[in-house]
Amino acid sequence: MRAFAELLDRLSLTASRNAKLVLVRDYLRATPDPDRGWALAALTGDLTFDAAKPAMIRKAVEGRVDGVLFGWSYDYVGDLAETVALIWPAPPDRRPNREPELSEVVEALRTASRAEVRGLLESWLDALEPKGRWALLKLMTGALRVGLSARLAKTAAALMRPETAPTPPSPQGREAETALAPVDVSDIEEVWHALEPPYADLFAWLEGRAERPSPDAPGRFRPVMLATAIDETADFPKLEPTDFAAEWKWDGIRVQAVLEGEARKLYSRTGDEISHAFPDLMEALAFEGALDGELVVWRDGAVAPFGDLQQRLNRKTVDAKTMAAFPAAILAYDILADGAEDVRGRSLRDRRARLEAVVASHAGGRLHLSPLIDYADWDQLARLRADPPVGAAAEGIMLKRWDSPYLAGRPKGPWFKWKRDPHVIDAVLMYAQRGHGKRSSFYSDYTFGVWTEEGALTPVGKAYFGFTDEELKQLDKFVRDHTVERFGPVRSVRAERDFGLVLEIAFEGLNRSTRHKSGVAMRFPRVSRIRWDKPAREADTLESVMDLLDAIESGGGRIAKA
């Protein structure tokens, strides 16, 4: 456990991407099985414990420490794991060097009942030093927050392969060495969903001790191809419109539908299986192969707003009423496997022809073809991007080279995304709360509002990014200097007609919401500018926000036919 805690600590304090790769690579090389496999599973988000909940952790610490003191400490520190790690009182008879191993912790938590977890937690916290306690709690809650993506962790695993590996001794008793080919992260992603933690077969392959694990399991996830954001000034002069297919960037979520034999799977773009939340869709799909597309709610021949799709997301189960009210469908824009044939190496032009044939032969209304946009030049495409016929259902345009194969990752050049400009409003800062991790000492989460007809402020959203480190310090000082009330970890900030801080808020979309007092919910809000120059009374009104919502909704939603 000590080596894993040291890894997490150093990752949390390291900003450099390359330095993080070296830290993880060296850990994986030096740590034996199965500890390194469980660590890799934790870093990639593939290790969760249903019996370990934050509420149970709070109860455990309140059994050892005064509850009010713990509450004040948690408010100040802002991170549950860090607070408990620092405040937990070590027993006077704690035995040194009897720290649990990472594999010991994982295997115990995987089999323990909810009633047993608290006792295990307390015994481990008693045995560990503060850094180990912090790592243990991060592991149990799954919230590592060390600035490492799942793909970056897999990239580090690819780097651990040595240049050579020993071969079996010859009859003369001599050992030889054979050169090992480098491993790319896409090679790991290709087999990832056929592996199970603690990944002994993966490490055997990476170290040259075994063959590559087979990626051919039916229903497997294929690593997705991603687009790069286009630079309008630098990229367009070098690109020919005839080389690219253009289609709408749909306002849904990216999915991969795989039907191979008895296997029927629906994956998110990160490889999480979400089939259980969309049984109606999976039952209606009827093809053999793997399709790439956008999951949407389809109603009356149109793509419904993203808010409708949110009613179906993040559910463990879904009832018949919800399925009927929010029918899910896929807008397909690529094919990865046509029957038993892997077609990712073929050109987009060839894959598109195959996709059109699959969709044309599919009955029912749950699989649709993402149509191509007919355009002559970049200027015409820019006008369509600014005012798309599909209205709120499109958040921009995708450009894909006709001759491009389907490549894992984000290669520069084959695919571009050209998102629409965000919506912007001016809102007044109302509440602030401390952040987590590196931001736990700053008020970095901001609730903002707009003026009602009665002259009061009503909250319309919450943002916690979009500003620089220097701006964060300025915002934090404003919050501390102008706090008028406190509600636990939340501070109410002075916000009046004649005094208040105006934030320019950028966001991708608006939806009607019965859960919010204002009646609206924003999609991806962020602080785009701090308006130190603007009086609070000149911030936007709820009426203007609702007018914007009406304009978005009246923009259509039907697919523009090519």
C-alpha positions as CSV (number, residue, x, y, z in Angstrom):
1,M,0.0,0.0,0.0
2,R,2.9,2.3,0.7
3,A,4.2,2.3,-2.9
4,F,0.7,2.9,-4.3
5,A,0.2,5.8,-1.8
6,E,3.5,7.3,-2.9
7,L,2.5,7.0,-6.6
8,L,-0.8,8.8,-6.0
9,D,0.9,11.5,-3.9
10,R,3.5,12.2,-6.6
11,L,1.0,12.2,-9.4
12,S,-1.2,14.7,-7.6
13,L,1.8,17.1,-7.3
14,T,3.1,16.6,-10.8
15,A,1.8,18.8,-13.6
16,S,3.9,17.5,-16.6
17,R,2.2,14.8,-18.7
18,N,5.6,13.2,-19.5
19,A,6.6,13.1,-15.9
20,K,3.3,11.4,-15.0
21,L,3.9,8.8,-17.7
22,V,7.4,8.1,-16.2
23,L,6.0,7.8,-12.7
24,V,3.3,5.2,-13.7
25,R,5.7,3.3,-16.0
26,D,8.3,3.0,-13.3
27,Y,5.7,1.9,-10.7
28,L,4.4,-0.8,-13.0
29,R,7.9,-2.1,-13.8
30,A,8.9,-2.2,-10.1
31,T,5.7,-3.5,-8.5
32,P,4.9,-7.3,-8.6
33,D,1.6,-8.9,-9.6
34,P,-1.2,-8.6,-8.5
35,D,-0.6,-5.2,-6.9
36,R,0.3,-3.4,-10.1
37,G,-2.7,-4.8,-11.8
38,W,-5.1,-3.5,-9.2
39,A,-3.3,-0.1,-9.3
40,L,-3.7,0.1,-13.0
41,A,-7.4,-0.8,-12.6
42,A,-7.8,2.0,-10.1
43,L,-6.0,4.5,-12.3
44,T,-8.2,3.6,-15.3
45,G,-11.4,3.8,-13.3
46,D,-12.1,0.1,-13.7
47,L,-12.0,-0.7,-10.0
48,T,-15.1,0.1,-7.9
49,F,-16.5,-1.2,-4.6
50,D,-20.2,-1.2,-4.1
51,A,-20.0,-1.7,-0.3
52,A,-17.7,1.3,0.3
53,K,-19.7,4.6,0.5
54,P,-18.6,8.1,1.6
55,A,-21.4,8.1,4.2
56,M,-19.9,5.1,5.8
57,I,-16.5,6.8,5.9
58,R,-18.0,9.8,7.7
59,K,-19.7,7.6,10.3
60,A,-16.4,5.8,11.0
61,V,-14.5,9.0,11.6
62,E,-17.3,10.5,13.7
63,G,-17.0,7.4,15.9
64,R,-13.4,8.5,16.7
65,V,-13.5,12.3,16.5
66,D,-16.0,14.9,17.7
67,G,-18.6,15.4,14.9
68,V,-18.5,19.2,15.0
69,L,-14.7,19.3,14.8
70,F,-14.8,16.9,11.9
71,G,-17.4,19.1,10.1
72,W,-15.3,22.2,10.6
73,S,-12.2,20.4,9.4
74,Y,-14.0,19.0,6.3
75,D,-15.3,22.5,5.5
76,Y,-11.8,23.9,5.7
77,V,-9.9,21.2,3.9
78,G,-12.6,20.6,1.3
79,D,-11.7,16.9,0.5
80,L,-13.1,14.0,2.4
81,A,-10.1,11.6,2.0
82,E,-7.6,14.3,3.0
83,T,-9.6,15.4,6.0
84,V,-10.0,11.9,7.4
85,A,-6.4,11.0,6.7
86,L,-5.2,14.0,8.7
87,I,-7.7,13.9,11.6
88,W,-7.9,10.1,12.2
89,P,-6.4,9.4,15.7
90,A,-3.8,6.6,15.5
91,P,-4.2,4.1,18.4
92,P,-1.4,4.2,21.0
93,D,-0.7,0.5,20.4
94,R,-0.4,0.7,16.6
95,R,2.1,-1.7,15.3
96,P,4.7,-0.2,12.9
97,N,5.2,-1.7,9.5
98,R,2.0,-3.8,9.5
99,E,0.4,-1.9,6.7
100,P,-1.9,-3.8,4.4
101,E,-0.8,-4.6,0.9
102,L,-2.8,-3.1,-2.0
103,S,-4.0,-6.6,-3.1
104,E,-5.1,-7.4,0.4
105,V,-7.3,-4.3,0.6
106,V,-8.8,-4.9,-2.9
107,E,-9.6,-8.6,-2.4
108,A,-11.1,-7.9,1.1
109,L,-13.3,-5.1,-0.3
110,R,-14.5,-7.2,-3.3
111,T,-15.9,-9.9,-1.0
112,A,-16.9,-7.9,2.1
113,S,-20.5,-7.2,2.9
114,R,-21.6,-3.6,3.6
115,A,-21.7,-4.4,7.3
116,E,-18.1,-5.7,7.3
117,V,-16.6,-2.7,5.4
118,R,-16.6,-0.3,8.4
119,G,-14.6,-2.7,10.6
120,L,-12.1,-3.3,7.8
121,L,-11.7,0.4,7.1
122,E,-11.1,1.3,10.8
123,S,-8.4,-1.5,11.1
124,W,-6.6,-0.2,8.0
125,L,-6.8,3.4,9.0
126,D,-5.3,2.4,12.4
127,A,-2.4,0.7,10.7
128,L,-1.6,3.3,8.1
129,E,0.3,6.6,8.2
130,P,-1.6,9.7,6.9
131,K,-0.4,9.4,3.3
132,G,-1.5,5.7,3.3
133,R,-4.9,6.6,4.8
134,W,-5.4,9.2,2.1
135,A,-4.6,6.7,-0.7
136,L,-6.8,4.1,0.9
137,L,-9.8,6.4,1.0
138,K,-9.2,7.6,-2.6
139,L,-9.1,4.0,-3.7
140,M,-12.3,3.1,-1.8
141,T,-14.3,6.0,-3.1
142,G,-12.9,5.8,-6.7
143,A,-12.2,9.5,-6.7
144,L,-8.5,9.5,-7.3
145,R,-8.3,13.1,-8.8
146,V,-4.6,12.9,-9.6
147,G,-4.7,14.4,-13.0
148,L,-4.4,11.1,-15.0
149,S,-6.8,10.0,-17.6
150,A,-7.5,6.3,-18.3
151,R,-5.8,6.6,-21.7
152,L,-2.7,8.2,-20.1
153,A,-2.5,5.3,-17.7
154,K,-2.7,2.8,-20.6
155,T,0.0,4.8,-22.4
156,A,2.2,4.4,-19.4
157,A,1.6,0.7,-19.4
158,A,2.6,0.5,-23.1
159,L,5.9,2.3,-22.2
160,M,6.9,-0.4,-19.7
161,R,7.8,-2.9,-22.4
162,P,11.6,-3.6,-22.4
163,E,13.5,-3.5,-25.7
164,T,14.4,-7.2,-25.5
165,A,13.2,-10.3,-23.7
166,P,15.0,-13.6,-22.8
167,T,14.3,-16.7,-24.8
168,P,14.4,-20.3,-23.4
169,P,17.9,-21.7,-23.0
170,S,19.4,-23.5,-26.0
171,P,20.4,-27.2,-25.8
172,Q,23.9,-25.9,-25.0
173,G,22.5,-24.0,-22.0
174,R,22.9,-20.6,-23.4
175,E,20.2,-17.9,-23.0
176,A,19.5,-15.6,-25.8
177,E,17.6,-12.4,-26.1
178,T,15.1,-11.4,-28.8
179,A,14.0,-7.9,-29.7
180,L,10.5,-6.8,-28.8
181,A,8.4,-4.6,-31.0
182,P,7.2,-1.4,-29.3
183,V,3.6,-1.4,-28.0
184,D,1.3,1.5,-28.9
185,V,-1.6,2.5,-26.5
186,S,-4.1,1.6,-29.3
187,D,-2.7,-2.0,-29.1
188,I,-3.7,-2.1,-25.4
189,E,-7.1,-0.5,-26.0
190,E,-7.8,-3.0,-28.7
191,V,-7.6,-5.9,-26.2
192,W,-8.6,-4.0,-23.0
193,H,-12.2,-5.2,-22.9
194,A,-11.2,-8.8,-23.2
195,L,-9.1,-8.4,-20.0
196,E,-9.9,-8.6,-16.3
197,P,-8.1,-7.0,-13.4
198,P,-5.4,-7.6,-12.2
199,Y,-4.3,-8.0,-15.8
200,A,-1.7,-10.7,-15.4
201,D,-2.0,-11.7,-19.1
202,L,-1.6,-8.0,-20.1
203,F,1.7,-7.7,-18.2
204,A,3.0,-11.0,-19.4
205,W,2.5,-9.8,-23.0
206,L,4.0,-6.3,-22.3
207,E,7.1,-7.9,-20.7
208,G,7.6,-10.4,-23.6
209,R,6.7,-13.5,-21.6
210,A,3.5,-14.4,-23.5
211,E,1.6,-13.7,-26.7
212,R,-0.7,-10.8,-27.0
213,P,-4.2,-11.5,-25.5
214,S,-6.8,-12.2,-28.1
215,P,-9.0,-9.2,-29.0
216,D,-11.6,-11.3,-30.7
217,A,-14.1,-11.8,-28.0
218,P,-17.7,-11.4,-29.4
219,G,-19.3,-8.1,-28.5
220,R,-16.0,-6.4,-27.7
221,F,-15.5,-2.7,-27.7
222,R,-13.3,-1.1,-30.4
223,P,-11.2,1.9,-29.5
224,V,-12.9,5.0,-31.0
225,M,-11.5,7.5,-33.5
226,L,-11.6,11.1,-32.3
227,A,-11.5,14.4,-34.1
228,T,-9.3,17.4,-33.5
229,A,-10.7,21.0,-33.2
230,I,-10.1,22.8,-36.4
231,D,-8.1,26.0,-36.5
232,E,-10.1,28.2,-38.9
233,T,-7.2,30.4,-39.7
234,A,-4.4,27.8,-40.1
235,D,-6.3,24.7,-41.3
236,F,-8.8,25.8,-43.9
237,P,-6.3,27.3,-46.4
238,K,-4.5,23.9,-46.5
239,L,-7.7,21.8,-47.0
240,E,-9.7,21.0,-50.1
241,P,-13.5,20.8,-49.6
242,T,-13.8,17.9,-52.0
243,D,-11.5,15.8,-49.8
244,F,-13.9,15.9,-46.9
245,A,-17.3,14.6,-46.0
246,A,-19.3,17.0,-43.8
247,E,-22.0,16.0,-41.3
248,W,-23.7,17.4,-38.3
249,K,-22.1,17.0,-34.9
250,W,-25.1,15.7,-33.1
251,D,-26.1,16.9,-29.6
252,G,-26.3,13.4,-28.0
253,I,-23.6,11.0,-26.7
254,R,-21.2,9.0,-28.7
255,V,-21.9,5.2,-28.6
256,Q,-20.8,2.0,-30.2
257,A,-23.4,-0.6,-30.9
258,V,-22.1,-4.2,-31.2
259,L,-24.2,-7.1,-32.2
260,E,-22.1,-10.3,-32.8
261,G,-23.8,-13.6,-32.4
262,E,-25.5,-13.8,-29.0
263,A,-23.5,-10.7,-27.8
264,R,-25.5,-7.5,-27.8
265,K,-23.7,-4.5,-26.3
266,L,-24.0,-0.8,-26.2
267,Y,-20.9,1.1,-25.2
268,S,-20.1,4.8,-24.4
269,R,-17.1,6.4,-26.1
270,T,-15.0,5.5,-23.1
271,G,-15.9,1.8,-23.3
272,D,-18.5,1.7,-20.4
273,E,-21.3,-0.7,-21.2
274,I,-24.7,1.1,-21.0
275,S,-26.9,-1.6,-22.6
276,H,-28.9,-2.1,-19.4
277,A,-30.2,1.5,-19.5
278,F,-31.5,1.1,-23.1
279,P,-33.2,-2.3,-23.3
280,D,-35.8,-0.9,-25.8
281,L,-33.1,0.2,-28.2
282,M,-31.0,-3.1,-27.9
283,E,-34.1,-5.2,-28.5
284,A,-34.9,-3.2,-31.7
285,L,-31.5,-3.3,-33.3
286,A,-31.0,-6.0,-35.9
287,F,-27.7,-6.2,-37.7
288,E,-24.5,-8.1,-37.5
289,G,-21.3,-6.1,-36.8
290,A,-20.3,-2.9,-35.0
291,L,-21.6,0.6,-35.6
292,D,-20.3,4.0,-34.4
293,G,-22.9,6.7,-33.9
294,E,-24.8,9.1,-31.7
295,L,-27.3,8.1,-29.1
296,V,-30.3,10.5,-29.1
297,V,-34.0,10.6,-28.2
298,W,-35.9,10.4,-31.5
299,R,-39.5,11.8,-31.5
300,D,-41.8,12.6,-34.5
301,G,-39.0,12.1,-37.0
302,A,-36.6,14.5,-35.2
303,V,-33.8,14.6,-32.8
304,A,-35.1,15.8,-29.5
305,P,-33.1,18.3,-27.3
306,F,-30.3,16.9,-25.2
307,G,-32.4,17.5,-22.0
308,D,-34.7,14.6,-23.1
309,L,-31.8,12.3,-23.5
310,Q,-30.6,13.2,-20.0
311,Q,-33.8,11.6,-18.7
312,R,-32.4,8.2,-19.9
313,L,-28.8,8.6,-18.8
314,N,-27.1,7.4,-15.6
315,R,-30.0,5.0,-14.7
316,K,-29.4,1.5,-13.5
317,T,-32.9,0.5,-14.6
318,V,-35.6,2.2,-16.7
319,D,-39.3,1.7,-16.6
320,A,-41.7,1.3,-19.5
321,K,-43.2,4.8,-19.0
322,T,-39.8,6.5,-19.4
323,M,-38.9,4.4,-22.4
324,A,-42.2,5.4,-24.1
325,A,-41.8,9.1,-23.3
326,F,-38.1,9.2,-24.3
327,P,-37.5,6.7,-27.1
328,A,-33.8,6.1,-27.7
329,A,-32.3,5.8,-31.2
330,I,-28.9,5.8,-32.9
331,L,-27.8,8.1,-35.7
332,A,-25.1,6.0,-37.3
333,Y,-22.1,7.6,-39.0
334,D,-19.6,4.9,-39.3
335,I,-19.3,1.1,-39.4
336,L,-16.4,-0.8,-37.8
337,A,-17.3,-4.4,-38.4
338,D,-19.6,-5.5,-41.3
339,G,-20.7,-8.9,-40.2
340,A,-17.6,-10.8,-39.3
341,E,-15.3,-8.5,-41.4
342,D,-13.3,-5.8,-39.7
343,V,-13.6,-2.8,-42.0
344,R,-11.7,-0.2,-40.0
345,G,-8.7,-0.3,-42.4
346,R,-10.9,0.6,-45.3
347,S,-11.5,4.2,-46.5
348,L,-14.4,6.3,-45.1
349,R,-15.9,6.3,-48.6
350,D,-16.1,2.5,-48.6
351,R,-17.3,2.3,-45.0
352,R,-20.0,4.9,-45.7
353,A,-21.4,2.8,-48.6
354,R,-21.5,-0.3,-46.3
355,L,-23.2,1.7,-43.6
356,E,-25.8,3.0,-45.9
357,A,-26.7,-0.5,-47.0
358,V,-26.9,-1.7,-43.3
359,V,-29.2,1.1,-42.3
360,A,-31.4,0.9,-45.5
361,S,-32.1,-2.8,-44.7
362,H,-32.9,-2.1,-41.0
363,A,-36.6,-2.0,-40.1
364,G,-38.1,0.1,-37.4
365,G,-37.3,3.6,-36.2
366,R,-34.4,3.0,-33.9
367,L,-31.5,3.2,-36.4
368,H,-31.0,6.1,-38.7
369,L,-28.3,7.3,-41.0
370,S,-26.5,10.5,-40.1
371,P,-26.9,12.5,-43.4
372,L,-24.1,14.2,-45.2
373,I,-24.1,18.0,-45.7
374,D,-24.1,19.2,-49.3
375,Y,-21.7,22.1,-49.6
376,A,-19.6,23.7,-52.3
377,D,-16.9,25.6,-50.3
378,W,-15.9,26.5,-46.8
379,D,-17.9,29.8,-46.8
380,Q,-21.1,28.0,-47.5
381,L,-20.3,25.4,-44.8
382,A,-19.6,28.3,-42.4
383,R,-23.1,29.7,-43.0
384,L,-24.7,26.4,-42.4
385,R,-22.7,26.0,-39.2
386,A,-23.9,29.4,-37.9
387,D,-27.5,28.7,-38.7
388,P,-28.1,24.9,-39.0
389,P,-31.4,23.6,-40.2
390,V,-31.4,21.1,-37.4
391,G,-31.4,23.8,-34.7
392,A,-30.7,22.6,-31.2
393,A,-30.0,19.1,-32.3
394,A,-26.6,20.0,-33.8
395,E,-23.7,21.5,-31.9
396,G,-21.5,21.9,-34.9
397,I,-20.0,20.2,-37.9
398,M,-17.7,17.2,-38.4
399,L,-15.3,17.1,-41.3
400,K,-13.9,13.6,-42.3
401,R,-11.4,12.8,-45.1
402,W,-13.0,10.5,-47.6
403,D,-9.8,8.4,-47.8
404,S,-9.3,8.1,-44.0
405,P,-9.2,4.7,-42.3
406,Y,-10.8,4.3,-38.8
407,L,-7.8,4.9,-36.5
408,A,-7.9,4.7,-32.7
409,G,-7.2,7.8,-30.7
410,R,-7.0,11.4,-32.0
411,P,-4.8,11.5,-35.1
412,K,-4.2,15.0,-36.5
413,G,-5.6,15.5,-40.0
414,P,-8.3,12.9,-40.9
415,W,-11.2,14.2,-38.8
416,F,-11.9,17.7,-37.6
417,K,-14.7,19.1,-35.3
418,W,-16.0,22.6,-35.9
419,K,-18.2,23.4,-33.0
420,R,-20.7,26.3,-33.0
421,D,-19.9,29.4,-31.0
422,P,-21.3,29.0,-27.5
423,H,-24.2,31.0,-26.1
424,V,-23.2,33.8,-23.7
425,I,-25.1,35.6,-20.9
426,D,-24.0,38.0,-18.1
427,A,-25.0,36.7,-14.6
428,V,-24.3,37.8,-11.1
429,L,-22.2,35.7,-8.6
430,M,-24.5,34.5,-5.8
431,Y,-22.8,31.6,-3.9
432,A,-19.4,30.1,-3.8
433,Q,-18.0,26.8,-2.5
434,R,-14.5,25.4,-2.0
435,G,-13.2,23.1,-4.7
436,H,-11.5,19.7,-4.4
437,G,-7.9,18.5,-4.6
438,K,-5.6,21.3,-5.5
439,R,-8.5,23.8,-5.2
440,S,-9.6,22.8,-1.8
441,S,-8.3,26.0,-0.2
442,F,-10.0,28.2,-2.8
443,Y,-13.6,29.1,-3.4
444,S,-13.7,27.9,-7.0
445,D,-17.3,26.6,-7.5
446,Y,-19.6,29.5,-8.3
447,T,-23.4,29.6,-8.5
448,F,-24.7,32.5,-10.6
449,G,-28.1,34.1,-11.3
450,V,-30.1,36.5,-13.4
451,W,-32.7,39.1,-12.5
452,T,-36.4,38.3,-12.3
453,E,-39.2,40.7,-13.0
454,E,-39.5,41.4,-9.3
455,G,-35.9,42.6,-9.2
456,A,-34.6,39.5,-7.3
457,L,-31.8,37.1,-8.4
458,T,-32.6,33.5,-9.3
459,P,-29.9,30.9,-9.8
460,V,-29.6,29.6,-13.4
461,G,-26.3,27.6,-13.2
462,K,-23.0,26.6,-11.6
463,A,-19.5,26.8,-13.0
464,Y,-16.1,25.8,-11.8
465,F,-13.8,26.3,-14.7
466,G,-12.9,28.7,-17.5
467,F,-10.7,31.1,-15.5
468,T,-7.0,31.3,-15.0
469,D,-5.1,30.6,-11.8
470,E,-4.6,34.3,-11.3
471,E,-8.3,35.0,-11.9
472,L,-9.1,32.2,-9.4
473,K,-7.2,34.1,-6.7
474,Q,-9.1,37.3,-7.5
475,L,-12.4,35.5,-7.4
476,D,-11.5,33.8,-4.1
477,K,-10.6,37.2,-2.5
478,F,-13.9,38.7,-3.7
479,V,-15.8,35.9,-2.1
480,R,-14.0,36.1,1.2
481,D,-14.3,39.9,1.3
482,H,-18.0,40.0,0.5
483,T,-19.5,37.0,2.2
484,V,-22.8,37.8,3.9
485,E,-23.9,34.4,5.1
486,R,-22.6,30.8,5.4
487,F,-24.5,27.6,4.9
488,G,-22.0,24.8,5.8
489,P,-19.4,24.8,3.1
490,V,-21.3,27.3,1.0
491,R,-20.8,31.1,1.2
492,S,-23.5,33.5,0.2
493,V,-21.9,36.5,-1.6
494,R,-23.2,40.1,-1.6
495,A,-25.3,40.5,-4.7
496,E,-27.5,43.5,-5.0
497,R,-28.7,45.8,-7.8
498,D,-26.0,48.3,-6.9
499,F,-23.3,45.9,-5.9
500,G,-22.2,42.5,-7.2
501,L,-19.8,40.7,-9.4
502,V,-20.9,40.0,-13.0
503,L,-19.6,36.9,-14.7
504,E,-19.9,36.3,-18.4
505,I,-21.1,32.7,-18.7
506,A,-20.6,30.6,-21.9
507,F,-22.6,27.4,-22.3
508,E,-23.5,24.9,-25.0
509,G,-27.3,24.7,-24.6
510,L,-30.4,25.4,-22.5
511,N,-33.2,23.0,-21.5
512,R,-36.4,23.4,-19.6
513,S,-36.2,21.9,-16.1
514,T,-38.8,21.4,-13.4
515,R,-36.1,20.7,-10.9
516,H,-34.7,24.2,-11.0
517,K,-36.4,27.2,-9.5
518,S,-35.6,29.3,-12.6
519,G,-37.1,26.6,-14.9
520,V,-34.0,26.2,-17.0
521,A,-30.8,24.1,-16.9
522,M,-27.6,25.0,-18.7
523,R,-25.3,22.5,-20.5
524,F,-21.6,22.8,-19.9
525,P,-21.6,26.3,-18.3
526,R,-18.2,28.0,-17.7
527,V,-16.8,31.4,-16.8
528,S,-15.6,33.0,-20.0
529,R,-14.9,36.4,-18.6
530,I,-15.0,38.3,-15.3
531,R,-16.9,41.6,-15.9
532,W,-15.3,43.8,-13.2
533,D,-16.4,46.7,-15.4
534,K,-20.1,45.9,-15.5
535,P,-22.7,47.0,-12.8
536,A,-24.7,44.1,-11.4
537,R,-28.0,45.8,-12.4
538,E,-27.0,45.4,-16.1
539,A,-26.7,41.6,-15.9
540,D,-29.2,39.6,-18.0
541,T,-32.8,38.9,-16.9
542,L,-34.6,35.6,-16.6
543,E,-36.9,36.9,-19.4
544,S,-34.0,37.2,-21.8
545,V,-32.8,33.7,-20.9
546,M,-36.2,32.3,-21.6
547,D,-36.3,34.2,-24.9
548,L,-33.0,32.5,-25.8
549,L,-34.5,29.1,-24.8
550,D,-37.5,29.8,-27.0
551,A,-35.3,30.7,-29.9
552,I,-33.2,27.6,-29.5
553,E,-36.3,25.4,-29.4
554,S,-37.9,27.1,-32.4
555,G,-34.8,26.5,-34.4
556,G,-36.1,23.1,-35.5
557,G,-34.7,19.7,-34.8
558,R,-35.4,17.9,-38.0
559,I,-32.6,16.4,-39.9
560,A,-31.4,18.4,-43.0
561,K,-31.7,16.0,-45.9
562,A,-28.7,16.0,-48.2
